[in-house]
Amino acid sequence: MHPHRTAATGVTVVVIGHDDAAHVTDAVRSALAQGPAVREVVAVDDCSTDGSAGLLARLAGTETRLRLIRHRANSGGCGSPRNTGLDAAASPYVMFLDSDDVLPPGAVDALLGAAGAADADVTGGLCVRRELPSGREVPWQPGLYAAPRVLPHPARRPRLVHDTLCVNKLYATAFLRAHGIRFPEGRFPYEDFVFTARLWAAAPRIALVPDRVYVWQVRRSARRLSISLDRAGLDNWRDRTRACRTAYEILLAAGQKELARAARAKFLDHELRMYVRELRLHDADHRRAWWAHTRTFLAEYDAADWARDPVAPGRLIGRVLLASPEPRDLPRLQELAGRPARLCPPYPRTADGTPCWSADLPGITLEPLSARPVTRLPLAVDAELRPRTRTARLHLDLRLHLHELYGLLERAHPSELEIEWRHRDGGGRRACTVPLRAAAGGGWSAETTVRPARLAALGAGAWDLRLRVRFGDGSSREVTAHACAGPGLLRRRAVPSARHGVVLVRPYATHSGSLALRVALGARGAVSVVRGRLRRLLH
């Protein structure tokens, strides 16, 4: 056993909030509902003026496990109230909860059980982003939490630096205090970047579980957006780069060079691409200021930072920024940031014929990608699903478009597309092969017919679309299809069926954007789908 671990168990949940009377009691109740594993809930009100403290005080009058601490002055950030709660925690373990989020049932038991079994200093689980009001849930960093895992040191899994959330983890209180791991005080947006960097720098023993342990509720239409959603101003980008720089310096100073490199790679792969996707939404002055600030930040990177996967989208975008003092190629940068296997034509070449980003930026070359075998090239396929009526039955036309890739794909001669629908529970498959034809405007296209009644005969539930592109030399490559949205494309439809009366089919985009179908059988299945939709809307 670690020397700081005690025989007693129990968790303190620190809930922080400021002017969030509409949600804070829901957050607190979700923590109390975890059961006896939660020894106490410490609610830290950061000097709210909307009655939040009064609501919490009344709740504390009926809940003996709830303790309220109120700041006399607003701190300006999330770090100070979290530190206040951490200082007040009286349990062997502590975790953090924001006032507008909730803990799902069983979250604390799952984390606490794994922490005890592994004697872990830190135990993390899956966070899901719940888009409201639709209720659609998207897992955050699902690859990290695909299966139970114990890591004796964070360097064993550098991908950990991509999960900068502090709220989906359970911490040994004594470990945090022994290593002085705290949040930045005062106004410091993205304070969790710094906290998690300090955490990994202390080399904790880590347990990871696949359980859902946190629900991050995303309200894009809220009057006051969260820090991560409020990206309209340039200060938000400056705050984010400051937090990323600080995290890198913390890891480097602790001798965690591999994690520090991974943190810089994460900035290119995540932050840079996310903000580039939105850059064209701003005016020219904002673009120039953003461009100049980002170039200054990227100038701190060294050759080893750029050497990792030199044709990854974030690195290509970063090289364009460094090579040009003014904003340029914004439509192509946006396309590359949003769809990694896409780059809008034309495809200039250097004097020796090597494909490059732009003729006047010879340092931005795609030569490493050109040398890859076709089976390792990233591919992009768009999928449109449109209705077509034949006699009394409704069929769906599936139209697929394989995009050219930097002018490199044509030489591989794409010839056929194997199309397969796979039942998510392994209950059945439907497959066919169709030819690929050159499409107007570039790339290749293919079409086939989807008959929902035939899928229904193999089973209700979710069906995923999988494709395999075959090339002229006999090689092939599996790829998913991006679900195109638009009028008439992703709509629920009722299909007549002699066997089931009706088949309800709903095309939708998965969390990764791939096309999938959900099939419900008969009137009972249709009613079940409608009820589920109503529950999500009411929630």
Salt bridges, closest charged atoms under 4 A:
ASP19 OD2 - HIS18 NE2 3.37
ASP20 OD1 - HIS23 ND1 2.75
GLU40 OE1 - ARG67 NH2 2.88
ASP45 OD2 - ARG70 NE 3.20
ASP46 OD1 - HIS71 ND1 2.77
ASP87 OD1 - ARG182 NH1 2.69
ASP98 OD1 - ARG82 NH2 2.76
ASP119 OD2 - HIS2 ND1 2.95
ASP119 OD1 - ARG5 NE 3.30
ASP121 OD2 - HIS2 NE2 3.51
ASP121 OD1 - HIS4 NE2 3.02
ASP121 OD1 - ARG5 NH2 3.39
GLU131 OE2 - ARG129 NH2 3.97
GLU131 OE2 - ARG220 NH2 2.85
GLU137 OE2 - ARG130 NH2 2.91
GLU137 OE1 - ARG212 NH2 2.98
ASP163 OD2 - LYS169 NZ 3.16
GLU185 OE2 - ARG182 NH2 3.74
GLU191 OE2 - ARG82 NH1 2.55
ASP235 OD1 - ARG238 NH1 3.07
ASP239 OD2 - ARG187 NH2 3.08
GLU258 OE2 - ARG308 NH2 2.86
ASP269 OD1 - ARG315 NH1 3.24
GLU271 OE2 - ARG240 NH2 3.30
GLU271 OE2 - LYS266 NZ 2.78
GLU278 OE2 - ARG231 NH2 2.48
ASP285 OD1 - ARG288 NH2 2.56
GLU300 OE2 - ARG245 NH2 2.81
ASP302 OD1 - ARG261 NH1 2.70
ASP305 OD1 - ARG261 NH1 2.68
ASP305 OD2 - ARG264 NH1 2.60
ASP309 OD1 - ARG372 NH2 3.11
ASP329 OD2 - ARG328 NH2 3.11
GLU335 OE2 - ARG342 NH2 3.10
ASP360 OD2 - ARG328 NH1 3.18
ASP382 OD1 - ARG339 NH1 3.03
ASP382 OD2 - ARG342 NH1 3.94
ASP382 OD2 - HIS403 NE2 2.73
GLU384 OE1 - ARG386 NE 3.10
ASP397 OD1 - ARG388 NH2 2.83
GLU418 OE2 - ARG470 NE 2.54
GLU420 OE1 - ARG422 NE 2.57
GLU420 OE2 - ARG429 NH1 3.39
ASP464 OD1 - ARG424 NH2 2.53
GLU478 OE1 - ARG422 NH2 3.42
GLU478 OE1 - ARG468 NH2 3.34
